[in-house]
């Protein structure tokens, strides 16, 4: 089985519509794909309606969190999307995305960049606006060469010249909320140092003690030594280890299935979940 547990669609900051994403996942030879848009489940319905035969969809989300000033991304799988407390928190995070993006556009203009809110809104379309949309605008303007190049202290990285804060969850609270909604939690790319500061190993240990299920080890932002270190740490802490592409369509260079999760780990994730269950494709209804 080929299992990719971290992808994004146009419901947040990917470039593939949810229906297109699941078809591309099947074409890439995946057996299981998780749709984990930022702080939203809005793409799940379209993805489910178009799910090809032979592909199983894991519903999820990537939650925006912050701990001691460090940005943390929490992957949540197979939770009940209707659970009221968790749904309210996701809405709070989403609602703060637009004013935050407007603030960053204003900061960029103050730095002499001729970016406009209309340009960023066009790029975001119906998705939850975020930094990758602003980064794409910087690429369009020739300010940076790639989206990744915009995530530096000069521009959009945490604490960067054009960075602005938004409402974010405490990761311990995120674990609690996801668990209460019957879901499973995995910390995304925990050692992606090129994105900025990362959580400490002691914080990871504390999160494990609070119920964190796993950490994403095999990821394009982790080199070989980092993956080995994280795998050892996960073994010490009793955490599951996952691998995934963090696919964003054409917005990033990663490919669907570039990294994958061991079937036994996937089986344990599904065993622990009680809020929702993986959905096998029946051929799809959209073309």
C-alpha positions, 0 to 999 in steps of 0.5 A: 500500500502507498499511503500519503497522509498530508495534502492540501487543496484549493479549500486552503492553499493548494492549487488542485481542487479537492476532486482534482486532488483525489484523481491525481492521487489515484493517478500517482498510484496511491492507495490512501490519501489524507486531505488535510487543508489548513483549519478547514474541512470544506473540501471533504465533500467534493473529494468524497464525491469524486473519489475514484475506485481503489483510492481511500480518503482519510478526512483531516485538517492541519491546525494552526498552533503556537507554543512559546512563540513557535509556530506548530502545525498539528495534523488531525485525522478522522475526527467528527467535524460536527463536534461543536467545541472543535468546530468553533475553534477552527472557525475562529482560526479561519476568521482571523486569516483574512485580517492577518493577510491584509496586515501582511500585505500592508507591511509588504507595501511598506517595504516597497513591494507593489503587492495588492490585496486584490492580487492576493485575493485572486490567488486565494480564490475560495480557499482560506487565505494564508501565507502561501498565497501571499508568497505566490504574489511575491513570485508573480511580482518577481520579488522571489523566485519560488514560494519557499524563498518567501518564507525567510526573515526578509519576508514571511517567515515567523518573525519576518519583516512582513509577518503578522500573527493570527489566532492560533491554538495552543497545541496541548489544547489542539490535542485535547479538542481533536481527541474529544472529537474522536480524532488522532493527532500527528505533529507535522514536520516538527524539525523543519528548521528552514521554516523557522524555529521549531519546538524543542524535544522537551516540548515534544515529550510534554505533548506526547504525555498529553496524548499526541499520537505521532510525529511526521518524520519522512517529509521533504523538509527533514534531511536524512540525519533529522529523520533518523533523530526523529525516529529515535525520539519517537521510539523513546516517547512511544509515538507513531511515525508518519511520512507524507508529501505535504502536497500543494499542487503546483505551489510547491515542488513536492509530488503526491506520494513523495514520502509515504506512511507505513501500512502498519502505522496507518492501521494503528491510526485508523484503529485509534480513531472513533470520530470518522472512518476512512472512506473507500472510493466507489468510482466517483460521481464528478468528471 
